[in-house]
């Protein structure tokens, strides 16, 4: 996943961008006047030499599956591009 692609980013960075854009799109689709509705449950599974684990960080790392509203409310950081 550390291999660089033609755009100059690593495969890991590319996958992270795709997942983050997907989260953003899902949150937008679930947002109503009264807040984010839980139309989706989210799980991100990471795997490697140390086995299988929840790949989300912070508060979201405590549960294997999280409500979309939890994902919306517990963003770790926002990048400006």
Residue, then its C-alpha position, 0 to 999 in steps of 0.5 A: x500500500x506504500x507503492x506510489x501511483x501515477x498521481x504521486x500519492x500512495x495506494x493507502x492515501x488513495x483508498x483513504x480519500x475514496x473512503x472519506x469521500x464516500x463517508x461525506x456523500x453518505x452523511x450528506x444524503x442522510x442529513x435532514x433539517x433535524x440532523x443526520x438520520x441513521x439510514x446506514x451503519x458503517x464498518x471499516x475493516x483493516x487487515x495486515x500482519x497483525x490480523x483484522x481490526x476496526x480501521x476507524x479511530x477515536x470514539x469510532x474504534x470502540x464499536x465494530x459497526x457505527x451509526x452514520x450519525x456517529x461518523x458525522x459527529x466524530x470526525x477526527x480531522x478535516x483537510x482543505x485541498 
